[in-house]
Amino acid sequence: MKTNLERATVMLLVIGGLAALNGSKAFRLNADSQVCSNAILRGGYGAGTTGLINSSGNPNDVTIPTFVPFVEAVHFVFDGQGKLSGSSTADYGGTVFPVTFTGTYSVKPNCTGSLTADAGDNGIIHRDLVIVEGGREVEFVSTDAGLVIAGYMKKQHTE
């Protein structure tokens, strides 16, 4: 009789221990790891961009007076497969104008990436990305010479 009681007690302790481990972060460390791909960016994102653009025609003229303030409110649409499109309202030194663009993007497994957007007469735009919060937010910085621009995107919930 005592043996059955001991077995039942040990069994309950094992089941209780497994339940406790199953709820702990240490036990699920690998189960929650984030691996990113192009699919993490899908749908609409609202973005705010701020920075400075070198207005000099001379690429060697990199002095403070040659930089003009730039701000932009942007709507990006990602297709989850590496293509993007969007539109924005940009303000370059007090001149406000609309911009539309199409392009491509690439996301690495470590949740970093890049995008290239063709904005027509406004040029080709390159940005490096860091995807955070499971794709709900994206931090970015321009990688084009003469631009000091950074910003963030947040996933839009249209449901």
NORFENVEN-V471750 format. One record per run of one state. SS is the DSSP state (H for helix, E for strand, L for the rest). FROM is the first residue (numbers start at 1). TO is the last residue. If there is no record, write none. Layout:
SS;FROM;TO / SS;FROM;TO
This chain:
L;1;1 / H;2;23 / L;24;37 / H;38;40 / L;41;41 / E;42;54 / L;55;63 / H;64;66 / E;67;79 / L;80;82 / E;83;92 / L;93;94 / E;95;107 / L;108;111 / E;112;118 / L;119;119 / H;120;122 / L;123;123 / E;124;132 / H;133;135 / L;136;136 / E;137;142 / L;143;146 / E;147;155 / L;156;159
